[in-house]
Amino acid sequence: MKSFVIFAIVVTVIYVIYYTVIIVQDLYGKPKDEKSQAESFDVSDMAEEEESIAVSESDGGFSVGDNQYETAYEEQQIDGAQENGSTVNEDNKPDVLEKINAAVENKMEEVTPAYSDPVYAEDLNSIIIARGMRPVGRRKVKVETLKDEI
C-alpha cells in the first residue's frame, strides 16, 4: 500500500474514535455546572406601582384625572381669519414664486441639448482603447487621460 492510503486510514480511525468518545460524554457524562451570564438587579425599592391617570374628551373640553379643562370655539373669528388670510396668502403666493423663479433662473446656465448615444461596457472599453474612434456615422468620443492631471 502507498503511504497516503495508510495515512488516510489511520486518520479516519482516529476521527471515528474521537467523535465516539465525545458523543458518549455528551450522552452519559455529568452536566457541567456553568455559572449564568445573566446579571441580577435589586428592584426591592421599586415596590410602588405607578397608577395611570384617566384622560377623557368631550364637546366642551377635556379632563385629565380630576382636573376639568374647557376649550372655547368661536366659529366667526376662525372663519374671518381664514377669509382674510386666504386672500392675503393667495395674493402673496405669485409674488413669492416669481421671486424664487427669478433667482433660480439667474443662476442657471445655457445648455444646448445633445442626443444620448448609450454604449455597453464592452463597447465603451473598446472606444477608450481606440482613443475615441467609433464606427462611421456615430459621434467621436472625447477621451482625456488623467495621468497628466494627477
DSSP file with accessible surface (Angstrom, degrees, kcal/mol):
  #  RESIDUE AA STRUCTURE BP1 BP2  ACC     N-H-->O    O-->H-N    N-H-->O    O-->H-N    TCO  KAPPA ALPHA  PHI   PSI    X-CA   Y-CA   Z-CA
    1    1 A M              0   0  182      0, 0.0     2,-0.1     0, 0.0     0, 0.0   0.000 360.0 360.0 360.0 151.6    0.0    0.0    0.0
    2    2 A K     >  -     0   0  168      1,-0.1     4,-1.7     4,-0.0     5,-0.2  -0.369 360.0-116.4 -78.1 157.7    1.0    3.5   -0.6
    3    3 A S  H  > S+     0   0  103      1,-0.2     4,-2.4     2,-0.2     5,-0.2   0.850 112.5  57.2 -65.8 -32.6    1.9    5.7    2.3
    4    4 A F  H  > S+     0   0  150      2,-0.2     4,-2.6     1,-0.2    -1,-0.2   0.905 105.0  50.4 -66.8 -39.7   -1.1    8.1    1.6
    5    5 A V  H  > S+     0   0   66      2,-0.2     4,-2.2     1,-0.2    -1,-0.2   0.921 111.5  48.6 -64.1 -41.5   -3.7    5.3    1.8
    6    6 A I  H  X S+     0   0   87     -4,-1.7     4,-2.5     1,-0.2     5,-0.2   0.933 111.9  49.6 -63.5 -43.5   -2.2    4.2    5.2
    7    7 A F  H  X S+     0   0  131     -4,-2.4     4,-2.6     1,-0.2     5,-0.2   0.927 110.2  50.2 -62.3 -42.9   -2.2    7.8    6.4
    8    8 A A  H  X S+     0   0   37     -4,-2.6     4,-2.3     1,-0.2    -1,-0.2   0.904 111.4  48.4 -63.7 -40.8   -5.9    8.2    5.4
    9    9 A I  H  X S+     0   0   89     -4,-2.2     4,-2.4     2,-0.2    -1,-0.2   0.933 112.3  48.3 -65.7 -44.6   -7.0    5.0    7.1
   10   10 A V  H  X S+     0   0   74     -4,-2.5     4,-2.4     2,-0.2    -2,-0.2   0.936 113.0  47.3 -63.1 -44.5   -5.2    6.0   10.4
   11   11 A V  H  X S+     0   0   43     -4,-2.6     4,-2.6    -5,-0.2    -1,-0.2   0.920 111.4  51.5 -65.2 -39.5   -6.6    9.5   10.4
   12   12 A T  H  X S+     0   0   83     -4,-2.3     4,-2.4    -5,-0.2    -1,-0.2   0.931 110.6  48.0 -63.4 -43.1  -10.1    8.1    9.7
   13   13 A V  H  X S+     0   0   75     -4,-2.4     4,-2.4     2,-0.2     5,-0.2   0.921 111.3  50.7 -63.9 -42.1   -9.9    5.6   12.6
   14   14 A I  H  X S+     0   0  101     -4,-2.4     4,-2.7     1,-0.2    -2,-0.2   0.931 111.0  48.7 -63.2 -43.3   -8.6    8.4   14.9
   15   15 A Y  H  X S+     0   0  131     -4,-2.6     4,-2.7     2,-0.2     5,-0.3   0.913 110.4  50.9 -63.2 -41.3  -11.5   10.6   14.0
   16   16 A V  H  X S+     0   0   87     -4,-2.4     4,-2.0    -5,-0.2    -2,-0.2   0.939 113.2  45.2 -62.2 -44.5  -14.1    7.8   14.5
   17   17 A I  H  X S+     0   0  102     -4,-2.4     4,-2.3     2,-0.2    -2,-0.2   0.939 113.6  50.3 -64.9 -44.0  -12.7    7.1   18.0
   18   18 A Y  H  X S+     0   0  126     -4,-2.7     4,-2.2     1,-0.2    -2,-0.2   0.946 113.0  44.3 -61.5 -49.2  -12.5   10.8   18.9
   19   19 A Y  H  X S+     0   0  129     -4,-2.7     4,-2.4     1,-0.2    -1,-0.2   0.859 110.7  55.3 -68.4 -31.2  -16.1   11.5   17.9
   20   20 A T  H  X S+     0   0   77     -4,-2.0     4,-2.3    -5,-0.3    -1,-0.2   0.934 109.1  47.6 -64.2 -44.1  -17.4    8.4   19.6
   21   21 A V  H  X S+     0   0   73     -4,-2.3     4,-2.4     2,-0.2    -2,-0.2   0.926 112.2  49.4 -63.2 -43.6  -15.8    9.5   22.8
   22   22 A I  H  X S+     0   0   52     -4,-2.2     4,-2.2     1,-0.2    -2,-0.2   0.927 111.8  48.0 -63.6 -42.9  -17.3   13.0   22.5
   23   23 A I  H  X S+     0   0   97     -4,-2.4     4,-2.2     1,-0.2     5,-0.2   0.922 111.4  50.1 -65.7 -41.5  -20.8   11.7   21.8
   24   24 A V  H  X S+     0   0   73     -4,-2.3     4,-2.8     1,-0.2     5,-0.5   0.914 110.2  50.9 -64.1 -40.3  -20.6    9.2   24.7
   25   25 A Q  H  X S+     0   0  117     -4,-2.4     4,-1.8     1,-0.2    -1,-0.2   0.906 110.6  49.0 -63.7 -41.0  -19.5   12.0   27.1
   26   26 A D  H  < S+     0   0  127     -4,-2.2    -1,-0.2    -5,-0.2    -2,-0.2   0.890 117.3  40.9 -65.9 -37.6  -22.4   14.2   25.9
   27   27 A L  H  < S+     0   0  119     -4,-2.2    -2,-0.2    -5,-0.2    -1,-0.2   0.913 133.3  15.8 -77.3 -44.8  -25.0   11.5   26.4
   28   28 A Y  H  < S+     0   0  190     -4,-2.8    -3,-0.2    -5,-0.2    -2,-0.2   0.491  98.5 104.1-114.6  -3.9  -23.8    9.9   29.7
   29   29 A G  S  < S-     0   0   41     -4,-1.8     3,-0.0    -5,-0.5    -4,-0.0  -0.263  80.2 -89.9 -77.6 165.1  -21.4   12.4   31.3
   30   30 A K        -     0   0  197      1,-0.1     2,-0.2    -2,-0.0    -1,-0.1  -0.514  45.3-110.3 -70.8 140.4  -22.2   14.7   34.2
   31   31 A P        -     0   0  115      0, 0.0     2,-0.3     0, 0.0    -1,-0.1  -0.507  34.8-118.5 -70.8 137.9  -23.7   18.0   33.2
   32   32 A K        -     0   0  179     -2,-0.2     2,-1.2     1,-0.1    -3,-0.0  -0.566  17.1-125.6 -77.8 139.4  -21.2   20.8   33.9
   33   33 A D        -     0   0  164     -2,-0.3     2,-0.4     2,-0.0    -1,-0.1  -0.729  36.2-175.5 -86.5  97.8  -22.3   23.5   36.4
   34   34 A E        -     0   0  164     -2,-1.2     2,-0.2     1,-0.0     3,-0.0  -0.774  25.8-117.6 -97.0 140.7  -21.8   26.6   34.4
   35   35 A K        -     0   0  194     -2,-0.4     2,-0.2     1,-0.1    -1,-0.0  -0.517  35.0-108.2 -74.5 143.0  -22.3   30.0   36.0
   36   36 A S        -     0   0  101     -2,-0.2    -1,-0.1     1,-0.1     0, 0.0  -0.453  14.3-148.7 -72.7 141.0  -25.1   32.0   34.5
   37   37 A Q        +     0   0  185     -2,-0.2    -1,-0.1     2,-0.1     2,-0.1   0.482  64.5 111.5 -85.6  -3.8  -24.0   35.0   32.4
   38   38 A A        -     0   0   78      1,-0.1     2,-0.3     0, 0.0    -2,-0.1  -0.433  63.7-133.2 -76.2 145.5  -27.2   36.9   33.4
   39   39 A E        -     0   0  153     -2,-0.1     2,-0.4     2,-0.0    -1,-0.1  -0.695  14.1-145.6 -94.0 149.8  -27.0   40.0   35.6
   40   40 A S        -     0   0  117     -2,-0.3     2,-0.4     2,-0.0     0, 0.0  -0.940  10.0-161.5-117.7 141.9  -29.3   40.4   38.6
   41   41 A F        -     0   0  157     -2,-0.4     2,-0.7     2,-0.0    -2,-0.0  -0.952  20.9-124.3-122.8 141.5  -30.7   43.7   39.8
   42   42 A D        +     0   0  131     -2,-0.4     3,-0.2     1,-0.1    -2,-0.0  -0.732  34.0 166.8 -85.9 115.9  -32.2   44.6   43.1
   43   43 A V    >   +     0   0   89     -2,-0.7     3,-1.3     1,-0.1    -1,-0.1   0.077  39.3 113.4-116.2  23.7  -35.7   46.0   42.5
   44   44 A S  G >  S+     0   0   84      1,-0.3     3,-0.7     2,-0.1    -1,-0.1   0.819  74.2  57.7 -67.5 -28.3  -37.0   45.9   46.0
   45   45 A D  G 3  S+     0   0  129      1,-0.2     3,-0.4    -3,-0.2    -1,-0.3   0.594  95.6  67.0 -78.9  -5.3  -37.1   49.7   46.3
   46   46 A M  G <   +     0   0  135     -3,-1.3    -1,-0.2     1,-0.2    -2,-0.1  -0.106  61.0 122.9-101.7  35.8  -39.4   49.8   43.3
   47   47 A A    <   +     0   0   83     -3,-0.7     2,-0.3     2,-0.1    -1,-0.2   0.798  49.0  89.0 -69.9 -27.9  -42.3   48.2   45.0
   48   48 A E  S    S-     0   0  183     -3,-0.4     2,-0.4     1,-0.0    -3,-0.0  -0.546  70.5-145.5 -74.8 132.5  -44.6   51.0   44.4
   49   49 A E        -     0   0  177     -2,-0.3     2,-0.3     1,-0.0    -2,-0.1  -0.759  15.7-120.2 -96.3 142.7  -46.5   50.7   41.1
   50   50 A E        -     0   0  193     -2,-0.4     2,-0.4     1,-0.0    -1,-0.0  -0.626  25.3-139.2 -80.9 138.9  -47.4   53.8   39.1
   51   51 A E        -     0   0  180     -2,-0.3     2,-0.1     1,-0.0    -1,-0.0  -0.770  15.1-121.3 -99.8 143.3  -51.1   54.4   38.6
   52   52 A S        -     0   0  120     -2,-0.4     2,-0.5     1,-0.0    -1,-0.0  -0.468  20.1-131.9 -80.3 153.9  -52.4   55.6   35.3
   53   53 A I        -     0   0  118     -2,-0.1     2,-0.3    12,-0.0    -1,-0.0  -0.903  20.1-122.4-108.7 133.5  -54.4   58.8   35.0
   54   54 A A        -     0   0   79     -2,-0.5    11,-3.2    10,-0.1     2,-0.4  -0.547  25.8-169.5 -77.8 133.5  -57.7   58.8   33.1
   55   55 A V  E     +A   64   0A 103     -2,-0.3     2,-0.3     9,-0.2     9,-0.2  -0.992   9.4 175.2-123.4 128.5  -58.0   61.2   30.2
   56   56 A S  E     -A   63   0A  66      7,-2.2     7,-2.8    -2,-0.4     2,-0.4  -0.967  16.8-147.3-135.6 153.8  -61.3   61.9   28.6
   57   57 A E  E     +A   62   0A 174     -2,-0.3     2,-0.2     5,-0.2     5,-0.2  -0.929  17.7 172.2-122.1 142.5  -62.5   64.2   25.9
   58   58 A S  E >   -A   61   0A  64      3,-3.2     3,-0.6    -2,-0.4    -2,-0.0  -0.805  48.3 -92.8-136.0 179.8  -65.9   65.9   25.5
   59   59 A D  T 3  S+     0   0  174     -2,-0.2     3,-0.1     1,-0.2    12,-0.1   0.869 123.4  41.5 -64.5 -36.6  -67.5   68.5   23.2
   60   60 A G  T 3  S-     0   0   45      1,-0.1    11,-2.5    10,-0.1     2,-0.3   0.498 129.4 -58.3 -91.6  -4.4  -66.8   71.4   25.6
   61   61 A G  E <   -AB  58  70A   3     -3,-0.6    -3,-3.2     9,-0.3     2,-0.3  -0.983  57.8 -83.5 163.8-150.1  -63.2   70.3   26.7
   62   62 A F  E     -AB  57  69A  82      7,-2.2     7,-3.1    -2,-0.3     2,-0.4  -0.959  23.0-138.3-151.0 163.3  -61.3   67.5   28.2
   63   63 A S  E     -AB  56  68A  16     -7,-2.8    -7,-2.2    -2,-0.3     2,-0.5  -0.990   4.4-164.0-131.5 139.6  -60.4   66.2   31.6
   64   64 A V  E >  S-AB  55  67A  52      3,-2.0     3,-1.9    -2,-0.4     2,-0.3  -0.957  70.3 -48.4-120.7 110.1  -57.1   64.8   33.0
   65   65 A G  T 3  S-     0   0   33    -11,-3.2    -9,-0.1    -2,-0.5   -12,-0.0  -0.495 124.0 -20.1  65.3-123.8  -57.6   62.9   36.2
   66   66 A D  T 3  S+     0   0  166     -2,-0.3     2,-0.4    -3,-0.1    -1,-0.3   0.550 116.9  99.2 -92.0  -8.9  -59.7   65.1   38.5
   67   67 A N  E <   -B   64   0A  91     -3,-1.9    -3,-2.0     2,-0.0     2,-0.5  -0.664  59.2-155.1 -86.8 133.6  -59.0   68.4   36.6
   68   68 A Q  E     -B   63   0A 119     -2,-0.4     2,-0.4    -5,-0.2    -5,-0.2  -0.900   8.9-169.7-109.8 129.8  -61.5   69.6   34.1
   69   69 A Y  E     -B   62   0A 106     -7,-3.1    -7,-2.2    -2,-0.5     2,-0.4  -0.970   6.8-153.1-121.3 137.5  -60.4   71.9   31.2
   70   70 A E  E     -B   61   0A 173     -2,-0.4     2,-0.4    -9,-0.2    -9,-0.3  -0.863   2.6-155.6-110.8 143.4  -62.7   73.8   28.9
   71   71 A T        -     0   0   84    -11,-2.5     2,-0.4    -2,-0.4    -2,-0.0  -0.940   9.4-143.9-116.8 139.0  -62.0   74.8   25.3
   72   72 A A        -     0   0   92     -2,-0.4     2,-0.5     2,-0.0   -12,-0.0  -0.842  11.0-166.4-103.3 138.0  -63.7   77.7   23.6
   73   73 A Y        -     0   0  161     -2,-0.4     2,-0.7     5,-0.0    -2,-0.0  -0.969   4.4-175.1-127.1 114.5  -64.6   77.5   19.9
   74   74 A E     >  -     0   0  102     -2,-0.5     4,-1.4     1,-0.2     5,-0.2  -0.918   4.5-170.9-114.2 108.6  -65.6   80.7   18.2
   75   75 A E  H  > S+     0   0  114     -2,-0.7     4,-2.4     1,-0.2     5,-0.2   0.858  80.6  57.1 -69.0 -35.6  -66.6   80.0   14.6
   76   76 A Q  H  > S+     0   0  175      1,-0.2     4,-2.4     2,-0.2     5,-0.2   0.910 106.2  48.3 -66.8 -42.2  -66.8   83.6   13.5
   77   77 A Q  H  > S+     0   0  132      2,-0.2     4,-2.3     1,-0.2    -1,-0.2   0.922 113.5  46.9 -66.3 -41.5  -63.3   84.5   14.4
   78   78 A I  H  X S+     0   0   71     -4,-1.4     4,-2.3     2,-0.2    -2,-0.2   0.940 113.7  47.6 -66.9 -44.8  -61.8   81.5   12.7
   79   79 A D  H  X S+     0   0   66     -4,-2.4     4,-2.3     1,-0.2     5,-0.2   0.923 113.2  48.8 -63.0 -42.5  -63.9   81.9    9.5
   80   80 A G  H  X S+     0   0   25     -4,-2.4     4,-2.4    -5,-0.2     5,-0.3   0.908 111.5  48.9 -64.4 -40.9  -63.0   85.6    9.4
   81   81 A A  H  X S+     0   0   63     -4,-2.3     4,-2.7    -5,-0.2     5,-0.2   0.901 111.1  50.4 -67.5 -37.2  -59.3   84.9    9.8
   82   82 A Q  H  X S+     0   0  124     -4,-2.3     4,-2.6     2,-0.2     5,-0.2   0.914 111.2  48.1 -68.2 -41.0  -59.3   82.3    7.1
   83   83 A E  H  X S+     0   0  132     -4,-2.3     4,-1.6     2,-0.2    -2,-0.2   0.947 117.4  41.1 -65.0 -47.0  -61.0   84.6    4.6
   84   84 A N  H  X S+     0   0  111     -4,-2.4     4,-1.8    -5,-0.2    -2,-0.2   0.920 118.3  47.2 -66.1 -43.0  -58.7   87.5    5.3
   85   85 A G  H  X S+     0   0   26     -4,-2.7     4,-3.0    -5,-0.3     5,-0.2   0.877 108.9  54.1 -67.6 -37.0  -55.6   85.2    5.4
   86   86 A S  H  X S+     0   0   48     -4,-2.6     4,-2.6    -5,-0.2     5,-0.2   0.905 108.9  47.8 -68.5 -37.6  -56.5   83.3    2.3
   87   87 A T  H  X S+     0   0   72     -4,-1.6     4,-1.9    -5,-0.2    -1,-0.2   0.920 115.0  45.9 -69.5 -38.1  -56.8   86.4    0.2
   88   88 A V  H  X S+     0   0   75     -4,-1.8     4,-2.2     2,-0.2    -2,-0.2   0.939 115.2  46.5 -67.5 -45.9  -53.5   87.7    1.5
   89   89 A N  H  X S+     0   0   93     -4,-3.0     4,-2.0     1,-0.2    -2,-0.2   0.903 112.3  50.1 -64.6 -40.9  -51.8   84.4    1.0
   90   90 A E  H  < S+     0   0  121     -4,-2.6    -1,-0.2    -5,-0.2    -2,-0.2   0.878 112.6  47.5 -65.9 -35.9  -53.2   84.0   -2.5
   91   91 A D  H  X S+     0   0  107     -4,-1.9     4,-0.7    -5,-0.2    -1,-0.2   0.878 115.2  45.3 -71.3 -36.3  -52.0   87.5   -3.4
   92   92 A N  H  X S+     0   0   80     -4,-2.2     4,-2.4     1,-0.2     5,-0.2   0.778  97.9  73.5 -78.1 -27.7  -48.5   86.9   -1.9
   93   93 A K  H  X S+     0   0  131     -4,-2.0     4,-2.8     1,-0.2     5,-0.3   0.933  96.1  46.7 -58.3 -49.2  -48.0   83.5   -3.5
   94   94 A P  H  > S+     0   0   59      0, 0.0     4,-2.7     0, 0.0    -1,-0.2   0.910 112.8  51.1 -61.5 -38.5  -47.4   84.6   -7.1
   95   95 A D  H  X S+     0   0   84     -4,-0.7     4,-2.2     2,-0.2    -2,-0.2   0.937 112.9  44.8 -62.6 -45.4  -45.0   87.3   -5.9
   96   96 A V  H  X S+     0   0   80     -4,-2.4     4,-2.4     2,-0.2     5,-0.2   0.934 114.7  48.5 -65.8 -43.1  -43.0   84.8   -3.8
   97   97 A L  H  X S+     0   0  104     -4,-2.8     4,-2.8    -5,-0.2     5,-0.2   0.908 110.9  50.8 -64.1 -40.7  -43.0   82.3   -6.6
   98   98 A E  H  X S+     0   0  123     -4,-2.7     4,-2.5    -5,-0.3    -1,-0.2   0.907 110.3  49.6 -64.2 -39.8  -41.9   84.8   -9.2
   99   99 A K  H  X S+     0   0  152     -4,-2.2     4,-2.3    -5,-0.2    -2,-0.2   0.926 113.0  46.5 -65.1 -42.2  -39.1   86.0   -6.9
  100  100 A I  H  X S+     0   0   92     -4,-2.4     4,-2.4     2,-0.2     5,-0.2   0.935 113.2  48.6 -66.6 -45.2  -37.9   82.4   -6.4
  101  101 A N  H  X S+     0   0   91     -4,-2.8     4,-2.7     1,-0.2    -1,-0.2   0.907 111.5  50.3 -60.9 -40.6  -38.1   81.6  -10.1
  102  102 A A  H  X S+     0   0   46     -4,-2.5     4,-1.8    -5,-0.2    -1,-0.2   0.919 110.9  48.9 -64.7 -41.4  -36.2   84.8  -11.0
  103  103 A A  H  X S+     0   0   51     -4,-2.3     4,-0.9     1,-0.2    -2,-0.2   0.909 114.0  45.9 -65.4 -39.3  -33.5   83.9   -8.5
  104  104 A V  H >X S+     0   0   76     -4,-2.4     4,-0.8     1,-0.2     3,-0.6   0.919 110.4  52.7 -70.6 -41.9  -33.1   80.4   -9.8
  105  105 A E  H >< S+     0   0  131     -4,-2.7     3,-0.6     1,-0.2    -1,-0.2   0.853 103.5  58.2 -64.1 -32.6  -33.1   81.5  -13.5
  106  106 A N  H 3< S+     0   0  137     -4,-1.8    -1,-0.2     1,-0.2    -2,-0.2   0.829 108.8  45.6 -65.4 -30.2  -30.3   84.0  -12.8
  107  107 A K  H << S+     0   0  181     -4,-0.9    -1,-0.2    -3,-0.6    -2,-0.2   0.567  93.3 102.2 -89.8  -8.3  -28.1   81.1  -11.6
  108  108 A M    <<  -     0   0  127     -4,-0.8     2,-0.3    -3,-0.6    -3,-0.0  -0.421  64.4-134.7 -79.2 151.6  -28.9   78.7  -14.4
  109  109 A E        -     0   0  167     -2,-0.1     2,-0.5     1,-0.0    -2,-0.1  -0.728  20.8-110.0-100.7 155.8  -26.6   78.1  -17.3
  110  110 A E        -     0   0  193     -2,-0.3     2,-0.4     2,-0.0    -1,-0.0  -0.710  41.8-176.0 -82.5 126.1  -27.4   78.0  -21.0
  111  111 A V        -     0   0  111     -2,-0.5     0, 0.0     0, 0.0     0, 0.0  -0.988  22.0-142.5-128.0 133.3  -27.1   74.4  -22.2
  112  112 A T        -     0   0  125     -2,-0.4     2,-0.1     1,-0.0    -2,-0.0  -0.830  29.7-124.3 -92.6 125.7  -27.5   73.0  -25.7
  113  113 A P        -     0   0  127      0, 0.0     2,-0.3     0, 0.0    -1,-0.0  -0.415  27.0-167.6 -71.8 143.0  -29.2   69.7  -25.6
  114  114 A A        -     0   0   74     -2,-0.1     2,-0.0     0, 0.0     0, 0.0  -0.952  26.0-104.4-127.8 150.2  -27.4   66.7  -27.2
  115  115 A Y        -     0   0  132     -2,-0.3     2,-0.4     1,-0.1     0, 0.0  -0.327  35.5-112.2 -72.7 157.2  -28.8   63.4  -28.0
  116  116 A S        -     0   0  102     -2,-0.0    -1,-0.1     1,-0.0     0, 0.0  -0.739  27.6-175.0 -91.4 133.5  -27.9   60.4  -25.9
  117  117 A D        -     0   0   50     -2,-0.4    -1,-0.0     2,-0.0    -2,-0.0  -0.740  15.9-164.5-127.4  80.0  -25.8   57.7  -27.5
  118  118 A P        -     0   0  101      0, 0.0     2,-0.3     0, 0.0    -2,-0.0  -0.329   6.4-172.2 -71.8 151.4  -25.5   54.9  -25.0
  119  119 A V        -     0   0   50     -2,-0.0     2,-0.1     3,-0.0    -2,-0.0  -0.962  24.1-112.2-136.3 154.7  -23.0   52.1  -25.2
  120  120 A Y     >  -     0   0  185     -2,-0.3     4,-2.7     1,-0.1     5,-0.2  -0.372  37.6-102.6 -79.8 167.3  -22.4   49.0  -23.3
  121  121 A A  H  > S+     0   0   72      1,-0.2     4,-2.5     2,-0.2     5,-0.2   0.893 121.3  50.8 -61.3 -40.6  -19.4   48.5  -21.1
  122  122 A E  H  > S+     0   0  161      1,-0.2     4,-2.0     2,-0.2    -1,-0.2   0.926 112.4  46.8 -64.3 -42.3  -17.5   46.3  -23.6
  123  123 A D  H  > S+     0   0   74      1,-0.2     4,-2.4     2,-0.2    -2,-0.2   0.901 110.7  52.8 -65.6 -39.5  -18.1   48.9  -26.3
  124  124 A L  H  X S+     0   0   74     -4,-2.7     4,-2.6     1,-0.2     5,-0.2   0.914 107.7  51.4 -63.4 -41.6  -17.0   51.7  -24.0
  125  125 A N  H  X S+     0   0   98     -4,-2.5     4,-2.4     1,-0.2    -1,-0.2   0.928 111.4  47.1 -60.9 -43.9  -13.8   49.9  -23.2
  126  126 A S  H  X S+     0   0   65     -4,-2.0     4,-2.1     2,-0.2    -1,-0.2   0.885 111.6  51.3 -67.1 -34.6  -13.0   49.4  -26.9
  127  127 A I  H  <>S+     0   0   13     -4,-2.4     5,-3.1     2,-0.2     6,-0.4   0.921 110.9  48.0 -66.6 -41.7  -13.8   53.1  -27.6
  128  128 A I  H ><5S+     0   0   79     -4,-2.6     3,-1.5     1,-0.2    -2,-0.2   0.917 111.7  49.5 -65.3 -42.0  -11.5   54.2  -24.9
  129  129 A I  H 3<5S+     0   0  140     -4,-2.4    -1,-0.2     1,-0.3    -2,-0.2   0.895 109.4  52.3 -64.1 -36.5   -8.7   51.9  -26.1
  130  130 A A  T ><5S-     0   0   47     -4,-2.1     3,-1.1    -5,-0.2    -1,-0.3   0.292 118.7-114.1 -82.4  10.3   -9.2   53.3  -29.7
  131  131 A R  T < 5S-     0   0  144     -3,-1.5    12,-0.3     1,-0.2    -3,-0.2   0.855  75.7 -45.7  59.5  37.2   -8.9   56.8  -28.2
  132  132 A G  T 3 <S+     0   0    0     -5,-3.1     9,-1.9     1,-0.3    -1,-0.2   0.421  95.8 143.7  95.2  -3.7  -12.5   57.8  -29.0
  133  133 A M    <   +     0   0  114     -3,-1.1    -1,-0.3    -6,-0.4    -3,-0.2  -0.540  23.6 177.3 -73.2 136.3  -12.8   56.4  -32.6
  134  134 A R        -     0   0   39     -2,-0.2     3,-0.1     4,-0.2     4,-0.1  -0.839  36.6 -72.5-131.8 169.3  -16.2   54.9  -33.4
  135  135 A P    >   -     0   0   88      0, 0.0     3,-1.6     0, 0.0    -1,-0.1  -0.131  68.2 -77.1 -59.7 161.0  -17.8   53.4  -36.5
  136  136 A V  T 3  S+     0   0  155      1,-0.2     3,-0.1     3,-0.0     0, 0.0  -0.288 117.8  31.1 -62.3 137.4  -18.8   55.7  -39.3
  137  137 A G  T 3  S+     0   0   78      1,-0.3     2,-0.4    -3,-0.1    -1,-0.2   0.349  99.8  96.1  96.2  -5.3  -22.0   57.6  -38.7
  138  138 A R  S <  S-     0   0  105     -3,-1.6    -1,-0.3    -4,-0.1    -4,-0.2  -0.896  81.2 -99.0-118.3 149.9  -21.5   57.9  -34.9
  139  139 A R        -     0   0  144     -2,-0.4     2,-0.2     1,-0.1    -1,-0.0  -0.293  37.2-112.1 -65.6 147.9  -20.0   60.8  -33.0
  140  140 A K        -     0   0  146     -6,-0.1     2,-0.4    -7,-0.1    -7,-0.2  -0.542  28.9-130.0 -77.7 142.2  -16.4   60.6  -31.8
  141  141 A V        -     0   0   48     -9,-1.9     2,-0.6    -2,-0.2    -1,-0.0  -0.800  15.2-127.5 -96.7 133.5  -16.0   60.4  -28.1
  142  142 A K        -     0   0  170     -2,-0.4     2,-0.5     2,-0.0   -10,-0.1  -0.700  26.7-166.6 -82.6 120.7  -13.5   62.8  -26.4
  143  143 A V        -     0   0   36     -2,-0.6     2,-0.5   -12,-0.3    -2,-0.0  -0.939   6.8-177.4-113.3 121.9  -11.1   60.8  -24.3
  144  144 A E        -     0   0  116     -2,-0.5     2,-0.2     2,-0.0    -2,-0.0  -0.978  19.0-137.4-119.6 131.3   -8.9   62.6  -21.9
  145  145 A T        -     0   0   61     -2,-0.5     4,-0.2     1,-0.1     3,-0.2  -0.597   1.7-153.9 -85.9 148.6   -6.2   60.9  -19.8
  146  146 A L  S  > S+     0   0  100     -2,-0.2     4,-1.9     1,-0.2    -1,-0.1   0.403  74.5  93.5-100.1   0.5   -5.9   61.8  -16.1
  147  147 A K  T  4 S+     0   0  181      1,-0.2    -1,-0.2     2,-0.2    -2,-0.0   0.895  87.0  48.7 -61.6 -39.6   -2.2   60.8  -15.8
  148  148 A D  T  4 S+     0   0  145     -3,-0.2    -1,-0.2     1,-0.2    -2,-0.1   0.851 112.5  47.9 -69.5 -33.9   -1.1   64.4  -16.6
  149  149 A E  T  4        0   0  139     -4,-0.2    -1,-0.2     1,-0.1    -2,-0.2   0.785 360.0 360.0 -78.9 -28.4   -3.5   65.9  -14.1
  150  150 A I     <        0   0  174     -4,-1.9    -2,-0.2     0, 0.0    -3,-0.1   0.908 360.0 360.0 -80.0 360.0   -2.7   63.6  -11.2
